[in-house]
C-alpha cells in the first residue's frame, strides 16, 4: 500500500458529491424528457378526439 491510498480524503468527498450531482442531473433530464413525451401523447390524443366533433360532416356532391 502506498501513502496515496488513504481512502480518498477531501478529494474523494468532492468526487462523491460531483457523482451525486451528475446522477441527479441525468435523472432530471430523463424526467423532463418523459414528461414532454407524455404531454405530446396527451395533446395528440385530445386533438384526435376533437377533430371529428369540431368539423361538421359534409354531404358528398355528385
N, CA, C, O and CB atoms as a CASP TS submission, in Angstrom:
PFRMAT TS
TARGET T0000
AUTHOR 0000-0000-0000
METHOD Language model
MODEL 1
PARENT N/A
ATOM      1  N   UNK     1       0.833  -1.171   0.000  1.00  0.00           N
ATOM      2  CA  UNK     1       0.000   0.000   0.000  1.00  0.00           C
ATOM      3  C   UNK     1       0.888   1.248   0.000  1.00  0.00           C
ATOM      4  O   UNK     1       1.897   1.292   0.703  1.00  0.00           O
ATOM      5  CB  UNK     1      -0.953  -0.009   1.212  1.00  0.00           C
ATOM      6  N   UNK     2       0.523   2.231  -0.764  1.00  0.00           N
ATOM      7  CA  UNK     2       1.317   3.448  -0.812  1.00  0.00           C
ATOM      8  C   UNK     2       0.713   4.519   0.085  1.00  0.00           C
ATOM      9  O   UNK     2      -0.358   4.333   0.663  1.00  0.00           O
ATOM     10  CB  UNK     2       1.428   3.959  -2.247  1.00  0.00           C
ATOM     11  N   UNK     3       1.409   5.630   0.189  1.00  0.00           N
ATOM     12  CA  UNK     3       0.918   6.743   1.003  1.00  0.00           C
ATOM     13  C   UNK     3      -0.304   7.398   0.384  1.00  0.00           C
ATOM     14  O   UNK     3      -1.110   7.998   1.096  1.00  0.00           O
ATOM     15  CB  UNK     3       2.011   7.777   1.194  1.00  0.00           C
ATOM     16  N   UNK     4      -0.453   7.293  -0.919  1.00  0.00           N
ATOM     17  CA  UNK     4      -1.573   7.948  -1.606  1.00  0.00           C
ATOM     18  C   UNK     4      -2.890   7.191  -1.444  1.00  0.00           C
ATOM     19  O   UNK     4      -3.953   7.756  -1.701  1.00  0.00           O
ATOM     20  CB  UNK     4      -1.255   8.095  -3.081  1.00  0.00           C
ATOM     21  N   UNK     5      -2.844   5.961  -1.036  1.00  0.00           N
ATOM     22  CA  UNK     5      -4.052   5.157  -0.898  1.00  0.00           C
ATOM     23  C   UNK     5      -4.615   5.319   0.522  1.00  0.00           C
ATOM     24  O   UNK     5      -4.545   4.402   1.340  1.00  0.00           O
ATOM     25  CB  UNK     5      -3.756   3.659  -1.210  1.00  0.00           C
ATOM     26  N   UNK     6      -5.174   6.507   0.792  1.00  0.00           N
ATOM     27  CA  UNK     6      -5.652   6.783   2.140  1.00  0.00           C
ATOM     28  C   UNK     6      -7.176   6.882   2.211  1.00  0.00           C
ATOM     29  O   UNK     6      -7.699   7.477   3.154  1.00  0.00           O
ATOM     30  CB  UNK     6      -5.033   8.064   2.650  1.00  0.00           C
ATOM     31  N   UNK     7      -7.898   6.322   1.250  1.00  0.00           N
ATOM     32  CA  UNK     7      -9.349   6.303   1.311  1.00  0.00           C
ATOM     33  C   UNK     7     -10.012   7.497   0.661  1.00  0.00           C
ATOM     34  O   UNK     7     -11.230   7.648   0.757  1.00  0.00           O
ATOM     35  CB  UNK     7      -9.780   6.219   2.713  1.00  0.00           C
ATOM     36  N   UNK     8      -9.259   8.338   0.011  1.00  0.00           N
ATOM     37  CA  UNK     8      -9.872   9.427  -0.731  1.00  0.00           C
ATOM     38  C   UNK     8      -9.735  10.774  -0.069  1.00  0.00           C
ATOM     39  O   UNK     8      -9.311  11.731  -0.718  1.00  0.00           O
ATOM     40  CB  UNK     8     -11.298   9.140  -0.943  1.00  0.00           C
ATOM     41  N   UNK     9     -10.073  10.886   1.186  1.00  0.00           N
ATOM     42  CA  UNK     9      -9.987  12.163   1.869  1.00  0.00           C
ATOM     43  C   UNK     9     -10.904  13.211   1.269  1.00  0.00           C
ATOM     44  O   UNK     9     -12.033  12.916   0.877  1.00  0.00           O
ATOM     45  CB  UNK     9      -8.578  12.657   1.846  1.00  0.00           C
ATOM     46  N   UNK    10     -10.408  14.437   1.201  1.00  0.00           N
ATOM     47  CA  UNK    10     -11.216  15.551   0.710  1.00  0.00           C
ATOM     48  C   UNK    10     -11.591  15.371  -0.748  1.00  0.00           C
ATOM     49  O   UNK    10     -12.733  15.619  -1.133  1.00  0.00           O
ATOM     50  CB  UNK    10     -10.474  16.860   0.891  1.00  0.00           C
ATOM     51  N   UNK    11     -10.638  14.943  -1.560  1.00  0.00           N
ATOM     52  CA  UNK    11     -10.919  14.791  -2.988  1.00  0.00           C
ATOM     53  C   UNK    11     -11.880  13.642  -3.259  1.00  0.00           C
ATOM     54  O   UNK    11     -12.640  13.686  -4.226  1.00  0.00           O
ATOM     55  CB  UNK    11      -9.628  14.570  -3.756  1.00  0.00           C
ATOM     56  N   UNK    12     -11.854  12.638  -2.433  1.00  0.00           N
ATOM     57  CA  UNK    12     -12.834  11.563  -2.544  1.00  0.00           C
ATOM     58  C   UNK    12     -14.234  12.054  -2.236  1.00  0.00           C
ATOM     59  O   UNK    12     -15.203  11.641  -2.873  1.00  0.00           O
ATOM     60  CB  UNK    12     -12.473  10.420  -1.615  1.00  0.00           C
ATOM     61  N   UNK    13     -14.336  12.944  -1.250  1.00  0.00           N
ATOM     62  CA  UNK    13     -15.631  13.540  -0.908  1.00  0.00           C
ATOM     63  C   UNK    13     -16.139  14.414  -2.053  1.00  0.00           C
ATOM     64  O   UNK    13     -17.312  14.341  -2.418  1.00  0.00           O
ATOM     65  CB  UNK    13     -15.520  14.371   0.389  1.00  0.00           C
ATOM     66  N   UNK    14     -15.258  15.239  -2.620  1.00  0.00           N
ATOM     67  CA  UNK    14     -15.636  16.098  -3.744  1.00  0.00           C
ATOM     68  C   UNK    14     -16.074  15.246  -4.928  1.00  0.00           C
ATOM     69  O   UNK    14     -17.053  15.571  -5.600  1.00  0.00           O
ATOM     70  CB  UNK    14     -14.463  17.020  -4.149  1.00  0.00           C
ATOM     71  N   UNK    15     -15.356  14.163  -5.185  1.00  0.00           N
ATOM     72  CA  UNK    15     -15.716  13.265  -6.282  1.00  0.00           C
ATOM     73  C   UNK    15     -17.092  12.636  -6.042  1.00  0.00           C
ATOM     74  O   UNK    15     -17.886  12.510  -6.974  1.00  0.00           O
ATOM     75  CB  UNK    15     -14.649  12.165  -6.445  1.00  0.00           C
ATOM     76  N   UNK    16     -17.371  12.248  -4.812  1.00  0.00           N
ATOM     77  CA  UNK    16     -18.673  11.658  -4.498  1.00  0.00           C
ATOM     78  C   UNK    16     -19.792  12.678  -4.675  1.00  0.00           C
ATOM     79  O   UNK    16     -20.863  12.342  -5.181  1.00  0.00           O
ATOM     80  CB  UNK    16     -18.681  11.109  -3.065  1.00  0.00           C
ATOM     81  N   UNK    17     -19.552  13.924  -4.262  1.00  0.00           N
ATOM     82  CA  UNK    17     -20.566  14.966  -4.420  1.00  0.00           C
ATOM     83  C   UNK    17     -20.819  15.235  -5.899  1.00  0.00           C
ATOM     84  O   UNK    17     -21.968  15.369  -6.320  1.00  0.00           O
ATOM     85  CB  UNK    17     -20.133  16.262  -3.704  1.00  0.00           C
ATOM     86  N   UNK    18     -19.755  15.314  -6.683  1.00  0.00           N
ATOM     87  CA  UNK    18     -19.916  15.541  -8.128  1.00  0.00           C
ATOM     88  C   UNK    18     -20.632  14.371  -8.805  1.00  0.00           C
ATOM     89  O   UNK    18     -21.430  14.576  -9.720  1.00  0.00           O
ATOM     90  CB  UNK    18     -18.547  15.763  -8.786  1.00  0.00           C
ATOM     91  N   UNK    19     -20.348  13.150  -8.357  1.00  0.00           N
ATOM     92  CA  UNK    19     -21.041  11.990  -8.912  1.00  0.00           C
ATOM     93  C   UNK    19     -22.528  12.048  -8.577  1.00  0.00           C
ATOM     94  O   UNK    19     -23.368  11.706  -9.410  1.00  0.00           O
ATOM     95  CB  UNK    19     -20.423  10.685  -8.379  1.00  0.00           C
ATOM     96  N   UNK    20     -22.850  12.475  -7.373  1.00  0.00           N
ATOM     97  CA  UNK    20     -24.252  12.600  -6.968  1.00  0.00           C
ATOM     98  C   UNK    20     -24.946  13.685  -7.787  1.00  0.00           C
ATOM     99  O   UNK    20     -26.072  13.490  -8.244  1.00  0.00           O
ATOM    100  CB  UNK    20     -24.358  12.916  -5.461  1.00  0.00           C
ATOM    101  N   UNK    21     -24.288  14.817  -7.972  1.00  0.00           N
ATOM    102  CA  UNK    21     -24.871  15.889  -8.788  1.00  0.00           C
ATOM    103  C   UNK    21     -25.077  15.411 -10.221  1.00  0.00           C
ATOM    104  O   UNK    21     -26.110  15.701 -10.824  1.00  0.00           O
ATOM    105  CB  UNK    21     -23.968  17.145  -8.768  1.00  0.00           C
ATOM    106  N   UNK    22     -24.124  14.695 -10.764  1.00  0.00           N
ATOM    107  CA  UNK    22     -24.265  14.170 -12.123  1.00  0.00           C
ATOM    108  C   UNK    22     -25.422  13.190 -12.243  1.00  0.00           C
ATOM    109  O   UNK    22     -26.178  13.226 -13.214  1.00  0.00           O
ATOM    110  CB  UNK    22     -22.980  13.494 -12.556  1.00  0.00           C
ATOM    111  N   UNK    23     -25.559  12.316 -11.252  1.00  0.00           N
ATOM    112  CA  UNK    23     -26.658  11.346 -11.291  1.00  0.00           C
ATOM    113  C   UNK    23     -28.007  12.045 -11.198  1.00  0.00           C
ATOM    114  O   UNK    23     -28.948  11.676 -11.899  1.00  0.00           O
ATOM    115  CB  UNK    23     -26.516  10.326 -10.154  1.00  0.00           C
ATOM    116  N   UNK    24     -28.106  13.054 -10.335  1.00  0.00           N
ATOM    117  CA  UNK    24     -29.365  13.802 -10.216  1.00  0.00           C
ATOM    118  C   UNK    24     -29.670  14.573 -11.495  1.00  0.00           C
ATOM    119  O   UNK    24     -30.831  14.713 -11.877  1.00  0.00           O
ATOM    120  CB  UNK    24     -29.304  14.769  -9.023  1.00  0.00           C
ATOM    121  N   UNK    25     -28.628  15.074 -12.158  1.00  0.00           N
ATOM    122  CA  UNK    25     -28.829  15.787 -13.417  1.00  0.00           C
ATOM    123  C   UNK    25     -29.361  14.850 -14.487  1.00  0.00           C
ATOM    124  O   UNK    25     -30.290  15.196 -15.217  1.00  0.00           O
ATOM    125  CB  UNK    25     -27.523  16.432 -13.885  1.00  0.00           C
ATOM    126  N   UNK    26     -28.779  13.674 -14.579  1.00  0.00           N
ATOM    127  CA  UNK    26     -29.250  12.690 -15.570  1.00  0.00           C
ATOM    128  C   UNK    26     -30.691  12.297 -15.275  1.00  0.00           C
ATOM    129  O   UNK    26     -31.501  12.198 -16.196  1.00  0.00           O
ATOM    130  CB  UNK    26     -28.342  11.430 -15.574  1.00  0.00           C
ATOM    131  N   UNK    27     -31.022  12.072 -14.009  1.00  0.00           N
ATOM    132  CA  UNK    27     -32.396  11.724 -13.661  1.00  0.00           C
ATOM    133  C   UNK    27     -33.353  12.874 -13.963  1.00  0.00           C
ATOM    134  O   UNK    27     -34.479  12.642 -14.401  1.00  0.00           O
ATOM    135  CB  UNK    27     -32.488  11.342 -12.185  1.00  0.00           C
ATOM    136  N   UNK    28     -32.920  14.087 -13.737  1.00  0.00           N
ATOM    137  CA  UNK    28     -33.758  15.247 -14.038  1.00  0.00           C
ATOM    138  C   UNK    28     -34.021  15.382 -15.522  1.00  0.00           C
ATOM    139  O   UNK    28     -35.150  15.652 -15.933  1.00  0.00           O
ATOM    140  CB  UNK    28     -33.112  16.511 -13.520  1.00  0.00           C
ATOM    141  N   UNK    29     -32.994  15.195 -16.324  1.00  0.00           N
ATOM    142  CA  UNK    29     -33.163  15.274 -17.782  1.00  0.00           C
ATOM    143  C   UNK    29     -34.089  14.167 -18.267  1.00  0.00           C
ATOM    144  O   UNK    29     -34.933  14.396 -19.133  1.00  0.00           O
ATOM    145  CB  UNK    29     -31.796  15.178 -18.499  1.00  0.00           C
ATOM    146  N   UNK    30     -33.933  12.969 -17.713  1.00  0.00           N
ATOM    147  CA  UNK    30     -34.817  11.862 -18.099  1.00  0.00           C
ATOM    148  C   UNK    30     -36.263  12.154 -17.693  1.00  0.00           C
ATOM    149  O   UNK    30     -37.188  11.846 -18.444  1.00  0.00           O
ATOM    150  CB  UNK    30     -34.342  10.540 -17.454  1.00  0.00           C
ATOM    151  N   UNK    31     -36.463  12.739 -16.527  1.00  0.00           N
ATOM    152  CA  UNK    31     -37.825  13.059 -16.076  1.00  0.00           C
ATOM    153  C   UNK    31     -38.463  14.108 -16.972  1.00  0.00           C
ATOM    154  O   UNK    31     -39.649  14.014 -17.286  1.00  0.00           O
ATOM    155  CB  UNK    31     -37.810  13.552 -14.622  1.00  0.00           C
ATOM    156  N   UNK    32     -37.695  15.103 -17.384  1.00  0.00           N
ATOM    157  CA  UNK    32     -38.227  16.130 -18.280  1.00  0.00           C
ATOM    158  C   UNK    32     -38.582  15.515 -19.629  1.00  0.00           C
ATOM    159  O   UNK    32     -39.628  15.833 -20.196  1.00  0.00           O
ATOM    160  CB  UNK    32     -37.209  17.277 -18.463  1.00  0.00           C
ATOM    161  N   UNK    33     -37.726  14.641 -20.147  1.00  0.00           N
ATOM    162  CA  UNK    33     -37.994  14.002 -21.441  1.00  0.00           C
ATOM    163  C   UNK    33     -39.263  13.159 -21.379  1.00  0.00           C
ATOM    164  O   UNK    33     -40.081  13.208 -22.297  1.00  0.00           O
ATOM    165  CB  UNK    33     -36.800  13.129 -21.869  1.00  0.00           C
ATOM    166  N   UNK    34     -39.434  12.394 -20.318  1.00  0.00           N
ATOM    167  CA  UNK    34     -40.633  11.566 -20.168  1.00  0.00           C
ATOM    168  C   UNK    34     -41.865  12.448 -20.034  1.00  0.00           C
ATOM    169  O   UNK    34     -42.917  12.127 -20.586  1.00  0.00           O
ATOM    170  CB  UNK    34     -40.506  10.634 -18.945  1.00  0.00           C
ATOM    171  N   UNK    35     -41.748  13.541 -19.316  1.00  0.00           N
ATOM    172  CA  UNK    35     -42.872  14.463 -19.146  1.00  0.00           C
ATOM    173  C   UNK    35     -43.281  15.085 -20.477  1.00  0.00           C
ATOM    174  O   UNK    35     -44.471  15.192 -20.775  1.00  0.00           O
ATOM    175  CB  UNK    35     -42.512  15.562 -18.142  1.00  0.00           C
ATOM    176  N   UNK    36     -42.302  15.495 -21.276  1.00  0.00           N
ATOM    177  CA  UNK    36     -42.598  16.086 -22.583  1.00  0.00           C
ATOM    178  C   UNK    36     -43.253  15.064 -23.497  1.00  0.00           C
ATOM    179  O   UNK    36     -44.205  15.388 -24.206  1.00  0.00           O
ATOM    180  CB  UNK    36     -41.319  16.634 -23.233  1.00  0.00           C
ATOM    181  N   UNK    37     -42.756  13.833 -23.489  1.00  0.00           N
ATOM    182  CA  UNK    37     -43.363  12.798 -24.327  1.00  0.00           C
ATOM    183  C   UNK    37     -44.795  12.496 -23.895  1.00  0.00           C
ATOM    184  O   UNK    37     -45.670  12.308 -24.741  1.00  0.00           O
ATOM    185  CB  UNK    37     -42.526  11.523 -24.279  1.00  0.00           C
ATOM    186  N   UNK    38     -45.038  12.449 -22.595  1.00  0.00           N
ATOM    187  CA  UNK    38     -46.400  12.197 -22.107  1.00  0.00           C
ATOM    188  C   UNK    38     -47.319  13.344 -22.482  1.00  0.00           C
ATOM    189  O   UNK    38     -48.469  13.122 -22.861  1.00  0.00           O
ATOM    190  CB  UNK    38     -46.404  11.992 -20.582  1.00  0.00           C
ATOM    191  N   UNK    39     -46.820  14.572 -22.378  1.00  0.00           N
ATOM    192  CA  UNK    39     -47.629  15.741 -22.755  1.00  0.00           C
ATOM    193  C   UNK    39     -47.957  15.711 -24.242  1.00  0.00           C
ATOM    194  O   UNK    39     -49.085  16.004 -24.638  1.00  0.00           O
ATOM    195  CB  UNK    39     -46.892  17.051 -22.403  1.00  0.00           C
ATOM    196  N   UNK    40     -46.972  15.356 -25.066  1.00  0.00           N
ATOM    197  CA  UNK    40     -47.218  15.298 -26.513  1.00  0.00           C
ATOM    198  C   UNK    40     -48.225  14.201 -26.865  1.00  0.00           C
ATOM    199  O   UNK    40     -49.080  14.402 -27.727  1.00  0.00           O
ATOM    200  CB  UNK    40     -45.900  15.060 -27.269  1.00  0.00           C
ATOM    201  N   UNK    41     -48.132  13.051 -26.209  1.00  0.00           N
ATOM    202  CA  UNK    41     -49.089  11.975 -26.463  1.00  0.00           C
ATOM    203  C   UNK    41     -50.496  12.409 -26.057  1.00  0.00           C
ATOM    204  O   UNK    41     -51.459  12.128 -26.770  1.00  0.00           O
ATOM    205  CB  UNK    41     -48.683  10.695 -25.703  1.00  0.00           C
ATOM    206  N   UNK    42     -50.622  13.091 -24.915  1.00  0.00           N
ATOM    207  CA  UNK    42     -51.923  13.570 -24.467  1.00  0.00           C
ATOM    208  C   UNK    42     -52.478  14.616 -25.431  1.00  0.00           C
ATOM    209  O   UNK    42     -53.676  14.627 -25.716  1.00  0.00           O
ATOM    210  CB  UNK    42     -51.820  14.152 -23.053  1.00  0.00           C
ATOM    211  N   UNK    43     -51.613  15.489 -25.929  1.00  0.00           N
ATOM    212  CA  UNK    43     -52.042  16.508 -26.886  1.00  0.00           C
ATOM    213  C   UNK    43     -52.546  15.868 -28.177  1.00  0.00           C
ATOM    214  O   UNK    43     -53.584  16.267 -28.706  1.00  0.00           O
ATOM    215  CB  UNK    43     -50.890  17.473 -27.190  1.00  0.00           C
ATOM    216  N   UNK    44     -51.820  14.888 -28.678  1.00  0.00           N
ATOM    217  CA  UNK    44     -52.257  14.201 -29.913  1.00  0.00           C
ATOM    218  C   UNK    44     -53.577  13.481 -29.700  1.00  0.00           C
ATOM    219  O   UNK    44     -54.447  13.482 -30.571  1.00  0.00           O
ATOM    220  CB  UNK    44     -51.189  13.196 -30.385  1.00  0.00           C
ATOM    221  N   UNK    45     -53.717  12.860 -28.520  1.00  0.00           N
ATOM    222  CA  UNK    45     -54.958  12.138 -28.232  1.00  0.00           C
ATOM    223  C   UNK    45     -56.136  13.106 -28.170  1.00  0.00           C
ATOM    224  O   UNK    45     -57.211  12.813 -28.695  1.00  0.00           O
ATOM    225  CB  UNK    45     -54.838  11.359 -26.906  1.00  0.00           C
ATOM    226  N   UNK    46     -55.937  14.254 -27.532  1.00  0.00           N
ATOM    227  CA  UNK    46     -57.033  15.213 -27.434  1.00  0.00           C
ATOM    228  C   UNK    46     -57.355  15.828 -28.793  1.00  0.00           C
ATOM    229  O   UNK    46     -58.512  16.136 -29.077  1.00  0.00           O
ATOM    230  CB  UNK    46     -56.686  16.311 -26.430  1.00  0.00           C
ATOM    231  N   UNK    47     -56.335  16.007 -29.635  1.00  0.00           N
ATOM    232  CA  UNK    47     -56.588  16.520 -30.990  1.00  0.00           C
ATOM    233  C   UNK    47     -57.396  15.514 -31.806  1.00  0.00           C
ATOM    234  O   UNK    47     -58.276  15.903 -32.574  1.00  0.00           O
ATOM    235  CB  UNK    47     -55.257  16.838 -31.708  1.00  0.00           C
ATOM    236  N   UNK    48     -57.104  14.240 -31.645  1.00  0.00           N
ATOM    237  CA  UNK    48     -57.846  13.214 -32.382  1.00  0.00           C
ATOM    238  C   UNK    48     -59.293  13.154 -31.909  1.00  0.00           C
ATOM    239  O   UNK    48     -60.196  12.904 -32.706  1.00  0.00           O
ATOM    240  CB  UNK    48     -57.177  11.838 -32.217  1.00  0.00           C
ATOM    241  N   UNK    49     -59.516  13.381 -30.626  1.00  0.00           N
ATOM    242  CA  UNK    49     -60.882  13.342 -30.111  1.00  0.00           C
ATOM    243  C   UNK    49     -61.673  14.578 -30.533  1.00  0.00           C
ATOM    244  O   UNK    49     -62.884  14.494 -30.735  1.00  0.00           O
ATOM    245  CB  UNK    49     -60.869  13.224 -28.589  1.00  0.00           C
ATOM    246  N   UNK    50     -61.005  15.725 -30.667  1.00  0.00           N
ATOM    247  CA  UNK    50     -61.694  16.959 -31.026  1.00  0.00           C
ATOM    248  C   UNK    50     -61.947  17.088 -32.523  1.00  0.00           C
ATOM    249  O   UNK    50     -62.930  17.717 -32.917  1.00  0.00           O
ATOM    250  CB  UNK    50     -60.899  18.138 -30.550  1.00  0.00           C
ATOM    251  N   UNK    51     -61.118  16.531 -33.349  1.00  0.00           N
ATOM    252  CA  UNK    51     -61.211  16.739 -34.798  1.00  0.00           C
ATOM    253  C   UNK    51     -62.548  16.296 -35.385  1.00  0.00           C
ATOM    254  O   UNK    51     -63.157  17.093 -36.099  1.00  0.00           O
ATOM    255  CB  UNK    51     -60.096  15.999 -35.489  1.00  0.00           C
ATOM    256  N   UNK    52     -63.045  15.096 -35.142  1.00  0.00           N
ATOM    257  CA  UNK    52     -64.336  14.724 -35.748  1.00  0.00           C
ATOM    258  C   UNK    52     -65.505  15.550 -35.211  1.00  0.00           C
ATOM    259  O   UNK    52     -66.453  15.808 -35.953  1.00  0.00           O
ATOM    260  CB  UNK    52     -64.612  13.249 -35.509  1.00  0.00           C
ATOM    261  N   UNK    53     -65.469  15.960 -33.977  1.00  0.00           N
ATOM    262  CA  UNK    53     -66.587  16.690 -33.401  1.00  0.00           C
ATOM    263  C   UNK    53     -66.622  18.134 -33.858  1.00  0.00           C
ATOM    264  O   UNK    53     -67.700  18.719 -33.968  1.00  0.00           O
ATOM    265  CB  UNK    53     -66.523  16.634 -31.900  1.00  0.00           C
ATOM    266  N   UNK    54     -65.453  18.728 -34.129  1.00  0.00           N
ATOM    267  CA  UNK    54     -65.434  20.146 -34.477  1.00  0.00           C
ATOM    268  C   UNK    54     -65.772  20.395 -35.938  1.00  0.00           C
ATOM    269  O   UNK    54     -66.231  21.484 -36.281  1.00  0.00           O
ATOM    270  CB  UNK    54     -64.085  20.733 -34.168  1.00  0.00           C
ATOM    271  N   UNK    55     -65.560  19.423 -36.798  1.00  0.00           N
ATOM    272  CA  UNK    55     -65.857  19.589 -38.205  1.00  0.00           C
ATOM    273  C   UNK    55     -67.197  18.938 -38.532  1.00  0.00           C
ATOM    274  O   UNK    55     -67.368  17.739 -38.315  1.00  0.00           O
ATOM    275  CB  UNK    55     -64.735  18.993 -39.070  1.00  0.00           C
ATOM    276  N   UNK    56     -68.159  19.720 -39.055  1.00  0.00           N
ATOM    277  CA  UNK    56     -69.441  19.100 -39.405  1.00  0.00           C
ATOM    278  C   UNK    56     -69.266  18.177 -40.610  1.00  0.00           C
ATOM    279  O   UNK    56     -68.458  18.455 -41.496  1.00  0.00           O
ATOM    280  CB  UNK    56     -70.512  20.182 -39.704  1.00  0.00           C
ATOM    281  N   UNK    57     -70.006  17.106 -40.638  1.00  0.00           N
ATOM    282  CA  UNK    57     -69.878  16.176 -41.773  1.00  0.00           C
ATOM    283  C   UNK    57     -70.369  16.863 -43.049  1.00  0.00           C
ATOM    284  O   UNK    57     -71.381  17.564 -43.040  1.00  0.00           O
ATOM    285  CB  UNK    57     -70.686  14.857 -41.513  1.00  0.00           C
ATOM    286  N   UNK    58     -69.653  16.655 -44.123  1.00  0.00           N
ATOM    287  CA  UNK    58     -70.037  17.249 -45.403  1.00  0.00           C
ATOM    288  C   UNK    58     -70.770  16.210 -46.238  1.00  0.00           C
ATOM    289  O   UNK    58     -70.418  15.030 -46.255  1.00  0.00           O
ATOM    290  CB  UNK    58     -68.794  17.786 -46.165  1.00  0.00           C
ATOM    291  N   UNK    59     -71.778  16.672 -46.913  1.00  0.00           N
ATOM    292  CA  UNK    59     -72.554  15.775 -47.776  1.00  0.00           C
ATOM    293  C   UNK    59     -71.782  15.611 -49.087  1.00  0.00           C
ATOM    294  O   UNK    59     -71.295  16.591 -49.651  1.00  0.00           O
ATOM    295  CB  UNK    59     -74.015  16.334 -48.035  1.00  0.00           C
ATOM    296  N   UNK    60     -71.675  14.400 -49.556  1.00  0.00           N
ATOM    297  CA  UNK    60     -70.970  14.189 -50.832  1.00  0.00           C
ATOM    298  C   UNK    60     -71.758  14.794 -51.991  1.00  0.00           C
ATOM    299  O   UNK    60     -72.977  14.644 -52.076  1.00  0.00           O
ATOM    300  CB  UNK    60     -70.737  12.679 -51.082  1.00  0.00           C
ATOM    301  N   UNK    61     -71.056  15.465 -52.863  1.00  0.00           N
ATOM    302  CA  UNK    61     -71.706  16.064 -54.043  1.00  0.00           C
ATOM    303  C   UNK    61     -71.335  15.251 -55.257  1.00  0.00           C
ATOM    304  O   UNK    61     -70.184  14.860 -55.449  1.00  0.00           O
ATOM    305  CB  UNK    61     -71.292  17.558 -54.236  1.00  0.00           C
ATOM    306  N   UNK    62     -72.347  15.004 -56.075  1.00  0.00           N
ATOM    307  CA  UNK    62     -72.111  14.193 -57.250  1.00  0.00           C
ATOM    308  C   UNK    62     -72.291  14.992 -58.524  1.00  0.00           C
ATOM    309  O   UNK    62     -72.127  14.453 -59.618  1.00  0.00           O
ATOM    310  CB  UNK    62     -73.028  13.002 -57.252  1.00  0.00           C
TER
END
